[in-house]
């Protein structure tokens, strides 16, 4: 028998078989979904899965090929946005916008933002940076940490022996000061008036806007 809204396939002779896992309801195609138009409020063309099990889509390419998921519109003939996996020796995942590569995750999990070869930058003791922003041909490379007026922005460092940050650089937006921590404690602070404290976070600035530095060694 033929089930309504299911796609029909031939068996190699004259018979047609109703495919229970392929449903077209006049608007959408459902793969392992018998009512694709009930999923989401948007006009999705294809719905994979019914919510009762994992749903996967695999792009199967040759070892030297690429798998691409692309987006375009009526004004363009090429993909304006895309996610591409390069299967050759690079084994990289590429993200593109405006028909241009914008971000790349390479085979060693190094991330390049505005950089298509993150492994070539910042090598120290033969170890490349995990994240590279920009490259030598793109002008400035910037990183912004945005917070509320009472929040803190941090760049932190830790290792497998500790669950908390052992060291970090923090900007306190409430007091407008920059703090430097190492081995779990604050070691240096630049306050909102430019006062510098090394080994102390108090009595840095005299309140008149003059620049002062107070250095405390061995707690004295």
Beta strands, then each sheet from edge to edge (+ up, - down):
strand 1: 6-10
strand 2: 16-24
strand 3: 29-31
strand 4: 46-48
strand 5: 66-71
strand 6: 81-86
strand 7: 92-97
strand 8: 100-105
strand 9: 111-113
strand 10: 131-133
strand 11: 152-157
strand 12: 167-172
strand 13: 177-182
strand 14: 185-190
strand 15: 196-198
strand 16: 213-215
sheet 1: 1+ 2- 3+ 4+
sheet 2: 5+ 6- 7+ 8- 9+ 10+
sheet 3: 11+ 12- 13+ 14- 15+ 16+
end
